[in-house]
Amino acid sequence: MNRLPPKPKTGLRRSLLRVLQLLIIAYLFMVLALLIFQRRLIYFPTKIPANVIESVAAEHGFAPWKNPAGQIIGWEMAARGKADGSVLIVHGNAGCALSRDYLARPIHEATNVDVFVLEYPGYGARPGSPGKRSFIAAAEAAFQLLPRNQPIYVVSESIGAGVAAELAQRHPAEICGLALIVPYDNLASVAQRHLPFLPAYFLLLDRFNPAACLKNYHGPVKFVVAGADEIIGAPSGQRLFAGYQGPKELDLIPGAHHNEVASQTAAWWREVFAFWRQHPNRP
């Protein structure tokens, strides 16, 4: 009795190869989409029409902060009487500067300082597009407008830690203190944490790296880390704190989420100012 020949496996192999090819193509499309559209996954600006923005600002207690050309670059809460310092706030990746009254108001109430909130390009009514280059350029131009005859402090929130750290790297002797609220050590690492199946670390265009920037700064830094931060991840902020070599304080708030720690009282901010002033910046 003749045995039947074995069934050919060529068809199965071709099918498996075709499936593998389709998976590779799909993966490459995902990588390409991440490369092209990544800024839409990072920045979530709130737009406000230019014809109403000043009235909206007044409702939040802000006055326009303008550059020498008369363009609004942010918002100001002026000190009551003669100021003994300036605070520059660089905010997070969502909303706009006008929504940061929960940061500006208690700082303003805590001590006699002028409080300035930078508006990023592409946010509020400010023209331009969000991104590291535009953020840093806007922050540098704004910093140059701050008075140099009194202390300057910089307060950041979330992605603003990258902007604040860049300013500290550029002006290590002029910034008398930093407050970094829900910060990160390296934005590329945060991106990789959110997209573990893609090479996000290598594809990221806006490579904010506070850990590297702060190596050039030696002033006092207040760190605030949310213990249950679902966006940055608490370990990222803790690594930034651990690696900083200057005077530092850490508030690690157990169980708090990313958006639950930036709103603090005037009394809390008075303690931050006391910490800053106890450790004069000596570059």
C-alpha positions as CSV (number, residue, x, y, z in Angstrom):
1,M,0.0,0.0,0.0
2,N,1.5,3.3,-1.1
3,R,1.8,6.1,1.5
4,L,0.4,9.5,0.7
5,P,3.0,12.2,0.3
6,P,3.1,14.8,3.1
7,K,1.0,17.9,2.5
8,P,3.1,20.8,1.4
9,K,3.8,23.5,4.0
10,T,4.6,26.2,1.5
11,G,1.1,27.8,1.7
12,L,1.2,28.0,5.5
13,R,4.7,29.6,5.4
14,R,3.6,32.1,2.8
15,S,0.6,33.1,5.0
16,L,2.7,33.5,8.1
17,L,5.2,35.6,6.1
18,R,2.5,37.8,4.8
19,V,1.1,38.3,8.3
20,L,4.5,39.2,9.5
21,Q,5.0,41.7,6.7
22,L,1.7,43.3,7.5
23,L,2.5,43.6,11.1
24,I,5.9,45.2,10.3
25,I,4.2,47.7,7.9
26,A,1.6,48.5,10.6
27,Y,4.3,49.1,13.1
28,L,6.3,51.3,10.8
29,F,3.1,53.3,10.1
30,M,2.7,53.8,13.9
31,V,6.3,54.9,14.2
32,L,5.8,57.4,11.4
33,A,2.6,58.7,12.8
34,L,4.3,59.3,16.2
35,L,7.1,61.1,14.5
36,I,4.7,63.4,12.6
37,F,2.0,64.0,15.1
38,Q,3.8,63.8,18.4
39,R,3.4,67.5,19.3
40,R,-0.4,67.0,19.2
41,L,0.1,64.3,21.8
42,I,2.2,66.6,24.0
43,Y,0.7,70.1,23.8
44,F,-3.0,70.9,24.6
45,P,-3.3,74.7,24.3
46,T,-6.5,76.6,25.2
47,K,-7.1,79.3,22.6
48,I,-8.8,82.6,23.6
49,P,-9.8,85.2,21.0
50,A,-7.6,88.3,21.1
51,N,-10.6,90.7,21.2
52,V,-11.8,89.2,24.6
53,I,-8.6,88.0,26.2
54,E,-7.9,91.2,28.3
55,S,-11.4,91.2,29.7
56,V,-11.0,87.5,30.6
57,A,-7.6,88.3,32.2
58,A,-9.2,91.0,34.3
59,E,-11.7,88.5,35.6
60,H,-8.8,86.4,36.8
61,G,-7.0,89.4,38.4
62,F,-4.4,89.7,35.7
63,A,-3.1,92.7,33.8
64,P,-1.4,92.4,30.4
65,W,2.4,91.8,30.4
66,K,3.7,93.3,27.2
67,N,7.1,93.4,25.5
68,P,8.7,96.6,24.1
69,A,6.8,96.1,20.8
70,G,3.5,96.2,22.7
71,Q,2.7,92.5,22.2
72,I,1.1,90.6,25.1
73,I,3.6,87.9,26.2
74,G,1.9,86.9,29.4
75,W,0.1,88.3,32.5
76,E,1.0,90.1,35.6
77,M,-0.1,90.5,39.2
78,A,1.8,93.6,40.4
79,A,3.0,93.8,44.0
80,R,1.2,95.9,46.4
81,G,3.6,98.8,46.7
82,K,7.2,98.6,45.8
83,A,8.1,95.0,45.0
84,D,11.1,93.2,46.6
85,G,11.3,90.5,43.9
86,S,9.9,89.0,40.7
87,V,8.4,85.6,40.2
88,L,8.2,84.1,36.7
89,I,5.7,81.2,36.2
90,V,6.2,78.8,33.3
91,H,3.1,76.6,33.2
92,G,2.3,73.1,32.0
93,N,1.4,71.7,28.6
94,A,-2.4,72.2,28.8
95,G,-4.7,75.3,29.2
96,C,-3.0,78.7,29.0
97,A,-1.4,81.3,31.3
98,L,-4.8,82.8,32.3
99,S,-5.8,79.5,33.9
100,R,-2.8,79.6,36.3
101,D,-4.4,82.0,38.8
102,Y,-4.3,79.1,41.3
103,L,-0.5,79.4,41.1
104,A,-0.1,83.2,40.8
105,R,-2.6,84.3,43.4
106,P,-1.2,82.5,46.5
107,I,2.3,83.5,45.5
108,H,1.2,87.1,45.2
109,E,-0.5,86.9,48.6
110,A,2.5,85.3,50.2
111,T,5.0,88.1,49.9
112,N,5.6,91.5,48.2
113,V,6.5,90.4,44.7
114,D,5.5,91.0,41.1
115,V,4.2,87.8,39.6
116,F,4.5,87.2,35.9
117,V,2.9,84.2,34.1
118,L,4.5,83.6,30.7
119,E,2.2,82.7,27.8
120,Y,3.6,80.1,25.4
121,P,3.4,80.6,21.6
122,G,0.3,79.0,20.4
123,Y,-1.6,79.4,23.7
124,G,-4.2,81.9,24.7
125,A,-4.2,84.6,22.0
126,R,-0.5,84.4,21.4
127,P,0.5,83.5,17.8
128,G,3.0,80.7,17.1
129,S,3.3,77.0,17.5
130,P,4.0,75.0,20.7
131,G,7.4,73.3,20.9
132,K,10.7,73.4,22.8
133,R,12.3,75.9,20.6
134,S,9.4,78.4,20.7
135,F,8.9,77.9,24.5
136,I,12.6,78.6,25.3
137,A,12.8,81.6,23.0
138,A,9.7,83.1,24.6
139,A,11.0,82.4,28.1
140,E,14.4,83.9,27.4
141,A,12.8,87.0,25.9
142,A,10.5,87.4,28.9
143,F,13.3,86.8,31.4
144,Q,15.2,89.7,29.8
145,L,12.3,92.0,30.7
146,L,12.4,91.2,34.5
147,P,14.1,93.8,36.7
148,R,17.7,93.0,37.6
149,N,17.8,95.1,40.8
150,Q,15.8,92.6,42.8
151,P,15.7,88.8,43.2
152,I,14.2,86.7,40.5
153,Y,12.5,83.4,41.2
154,V,11.1,80.9,38.7
155,V,8.2,78.6,39.3
156,S,7.3,75.8,36.9
157,E,4.6,73.2,36.5
158,S,4.8,69.9,34.7
159,I,6.4,70.4,31.2
160,G,7.4,73.9,32.4
161,A,10.2,72.2,34.4
162,G,12.1,71.9,31.2
163,V,11.7,75.6,30.4
164,A,12.7,76.6,34.0
165,A,15.7,74.4,33.9
166,E,16.8,75.8,30.6
167,L,16.6,79.3,32.1
168,A,18.6,78.2,35.2
169,Q,21.3,76.8,32.9
170,R,21.5,80.1,31.0
171,H,21.2,82.4,34.0
172,P,22.7,80.5,37.0
173,A,23.7,83.6,38.9
174,E,20.5,85.6,38.3
175,I,17.8,83.1,39.4
176,C,17.6,83.1,43.2
177,G,15.4,80.1,43.5
178,L,13.3,77.5,41.6
179,A,10.1,75.7,42.4
180,L,9.5,72.7,40.3
181,I,6.0,71.3,40.6
182,V,5.4,67.7,39.3
183,P,8.7,67.9,37.4
184,Y,10.6,65.2,35.4
185,D,14.2,64.4,34.9
186,N,14.0,63.7,31.1
187,L,11.0,64.2,28.9
188,A,12.1,61.4,26.5
189,S,12.0,58.9,29.4
190,V,8.4,60.1,30.2
191,A,7.4,59.5,26.5
192,Q,8.9,56.0,26.6
193,R,7.0,55.2,29.7
194,H,3.7,56.1,28.0
195,L,4.6,54.3,24.7
196,P,6.6,51.2,25.7
197,F,6.0,49.4,22.5
198,L,7.4,52.2,20.3
199,P,10.9,53.8,20.2
200,A,9.5,57.0,21.7
201,Y,12.8,57.8,23.5
202,F,14.6,58.2,20.2
203,L,11.8,59.8,18.2
204,L,11.0,62.6,20.6
205,L,11.7,66.0,19.0
206,D,11.3,68.3,22.0
207,R,13.9,66.8,24.2
208,F,13.5,68.8,27.5
209,N,16.2,67.5,29.9
210,P,16.0,69.2,33.3
211,A,18.5,66.8,34.9
212,A,21.2,67.9,32.5
213,C,20.3,71.6,32.6
214,L,20.4,71.8,36.4
215,K,24.0,70.6,36.6
216,N,24.9,74.2,35.8
217,Y,22.7,75.7,38.6
218,H,23.5,75.8,42.3
219,G,20.6,77.8,43.8
220,P,17.9,76.5,46.1
221,V,15.2,74.3,44.5
222,K,11.9,73.3,45.9
223,F,10.6,70.0,44.4
224,V,6.9,69.0,44.6
225,V,6.2,65.4,43.5
226,A,2.8,63.7,43.3
227,G,3.0,60.2,44.7
228,A,0.4,58.8,42.3
229,D,1.4,60.9,39.3
230,E,-0.2,59.2,36.4
231,I,1.3,61.5,33.7
232,I,4.9,62.1,34.7
233,G,5.4,59.3,37.2
234,A,6.7,60.0,40.7
235,P,10.1,58.2,40.1
236,S,11.0,60.7,37.4
237,G,10.6,63.7,39.7
238,Q,12.4,61.8,42.5
239,R,15.3,61.1,40.3
240,L,15.6,64.8,39.4
241,F,15.6,65.6,43.1
242,A,18.1,62.9,44.0
243,G,20.5,64.1,41.3
244,Y,20.4,67.8,42.1
245,Q,23.5,68.9,44.0
246,G,22.4,72.3,45.3
247,P,20.2,73.3,48.3
248,K,16.9,71.4,47.9
249,E,13.7,70.4,49.5
250,L,11.2,67.7,48.5
251,D,7.5,67.6,49.1
252,L,6.4,64.1,48.1
253,I,2.6,64.0,48.5
254,P,1.4,60.3,48.8
255,G,-1.6,59.4,46.8
256,A,-1.8,62.7,44.9
257,H,-2.3,62.7,41.2
258,H,-0.6,64.9,38.6
259,N,-3.1,67.8,38.8
260,E,-3.7,67.8,42.5
261,V,-0.5,69.4,44.0
262,A,0.1,72.7,42.2
263,S,-2.6,74.6,44.1
264,Q,-1.0,75.5,47.5
265,T,-1.8,78.1,50.1
266,A,-0.1,81.5,50.6
267,A,1.3,80.1,53.9
268,W,2.9,77.2,52.0
269,W,4.5,79.7,49.6
270,R,5.8,81.8,52.5
271,E,7.7,78.7,53.6
272,V,9.1,78.3,50.1
273,F,10.3,82.0,50.0
274,A,11.9,81.5,53.5
275,F,13.8,78.4,52.1
276,W,14.9,80.4,49.0
277,R,16.1,83.3,51.1
278,Q,17.9,81.1,53.6
279,H,20.1,79.8,50.8
280,P,21.5,82.7,48.7
281,N,22.5,81.6,45.3
282,R,26.3,81.4,45.0
283,P,27.2,80.2,41.5
